[in-house]
């Protein structure tokens, strides 16, 4: 079984970044979304304003299928 992972970090420099959110979706439909209660002060403006709800398993599978075709 495959598990798909999505993360958001506080800035683009991963050596200094802090984890902001983590989403997991498995092929059997189980999903988990974790998000920090308080965002780090170093959080990029774009991350704060552009975070979206996690994808459903069907959305994740559709994206992967599209990527595998190309």
C-alpha positions as CSV (number, residue, x, y, z in Angstrom):
1,X,0.0,0.0,0.0
2,X,1.3,3.5,-0.9
3,X,1.0,6.5,1.4
4,X,1.1,9.9,0.0
5,X,2.8,12.7,2.0
6,X,2.5,16.5,1.8
7,X,4.3,19.0,4.0
8,X,4.5,22.8,4.4
9,X,7.5,24.5,5.9
10,X,8.0,27.9,7.4
11,X,10.4,29.1,4.7
12,X,12.2,27.9,1.6
13,X,15.5,27.4,3.3
14,X,15.0,23.8,4.6
15,X,18.1,24.1,6.8
16,X,16.3,26.8,8.8
17,X,12.7,25.9,8.2
18,X,10.2,24.6,10.7
19,X,7.5,22.1,9.9
20,X,4.1,23.9,9.7
21,X,1.8,21.1,8.5
22,X,1.8,17.4,7.4
23,X,-0.8,15.5,5.5
24,X,-0.9,11.8,4.8
25,X,-3.3,9.9,2.5
26,X,-3.2,6.1,2.0
27,X,-4.5,4.2,-1.0
28,X,-7.2,2.6,1.2
29,X,-8.8,6.0,1.9
30,X,-7.4,6.8,5.3
31,X,-6.3,10.4,5.7
32,X,-4.5,12.3,8.4
33,X,-3.8,16.1,8.5
34,X,-1.7,17.7,11.3
35,X,-1.0,21.4,11.7
36,X,0.8,23.4,14.3
37,X,-1.3,25.3,16.8
38,X,0.9,28.3,16.5
39,X,2.8,29.2,13.4
40,X,6.5,30.1,13.7
41,X,7.4,33.8,13.4
42,X,9.6,33.0,10.5
43,X,6.7,31.7,8.5
44,X,6.6,33.0,5.0
45,X,3.6,35.3,4.2
46,X,2.7,33.0,1.3
47,X,2.5,29.9,3.5
48,X,0.2,31.6,6.0
49,X,-2.2,32.9,3.3
50,X,-2.1,30.0,0.9
51,X,-2.4,26.9,3.0
52,X,-5.3,24.8,1.6
53,X,-7.3,22.0,3.0
54,X,-5.7,18.6,2.5
55,X,-6.4,16.6,-0.7
56,X,-8.8,13.7,-0.6
57,X,-7.4,10.3,-1.5
58,X,-9.2,10.5,-4.9
59,X,-7.6,13.9,-5.7
60,X,-4.1,12.6,-4.7
61,X,-4.6,9.5,-6.9
62,X,-5.7,11.6,-9.8
63,X,-2.6,13.8,-9.5
64,X,-0.3,10.8,-9.3
65,X,-2.0,9.2,-12.3
66,X,-1.6,12.4,-14.4
67,X,2.1,12.6,-13.4
68,X,2.7,9.0,-14.3
69,X,1.3,9.5,-17.8
70,X,3.8,12.3,-18.5
